[in-house]
Amino acid sequence: MLRFKFYVLLALAASGVHAEEDPFADLKKGHPKEVGAVAERIAVCNHFAGEEPYDAERRQEIADAMKKYRCGRLDKDEAGLRKRYKDNPGVLEALQKAHDW
């Protein structure tokens, strides 16, 4: 059931729904667009990194999502934002919350 809810939220985020319907809106609110985008990627990549590739189809879904959200370069992107916004505790908090999302 939890997986189903996540996929519904992910589908809403990917479909470009209005901000009030965006499951990641709290992570993005009041922050530069680039911060919100990376925060969303952190949440999504962490989810898919923990998924079990129980068959070939699921393995491909996970690989496709990891590629789409550029999970392989996420650490570098996040580090750049943390450096750029090191004096902005709100941004740093949003990035940390994304890891816990």
C-alpha positions, -999 to +999 in steps of 0.1 A: +000+000+000+028+024+008+044+017-025+011+025-043+009+058-025+044+067-035+037+059-071+006+081-071+026+109-056+054+104-081+029+104-110+014+136-098+048+152-095+059+140-130+026+152-146+031+188-138+001+192-115-004+225-097+019+234-068-008+228-042-011+192-055+027+187-057+037+161-031+071+178-029+057+213-025+068+216+011+103+208+002+103+234-026+083+262-009+102+295-005+134+282-021+151+288-054+138+265-082+171+246-084+169+238-047+134+224-051+144+204-081+173+188-063+152+182-032+127+163-053+155+143-069+169+134-035+135+121-023+128+101-055+164+087-059+164+076-022+131+058-028+143+040-059+177+032-044+159+012-017+136-007-040+141-044-046+146-054-083+125-086-079+123-093-116+136-080-149+107-055-155+111-040-120+149-038-125+143-018-157+118+005-140+143+013-113+171+018-138+149+041-159+139+062-128+175+064-116+185+077-151+156+101-154+163+117-121+201+117-127+207+099-094+242+091-104+252+128-101+229+137-073+257+139-047+276+163-068+246+185-075+236+185-038+271+194-027+272+223-051+239+237-036+251+231-001+282+251-009+263+279-027+237+282+000+259+275+031+246+306+048+210+298+041+197+275+068+163+271+051+178+257+020+201+233+040+171+222+060+150+215+029+178+194+014+181+174+047+143+169+048+144+155+013+166+127+026+140+120+053+110+123+030 
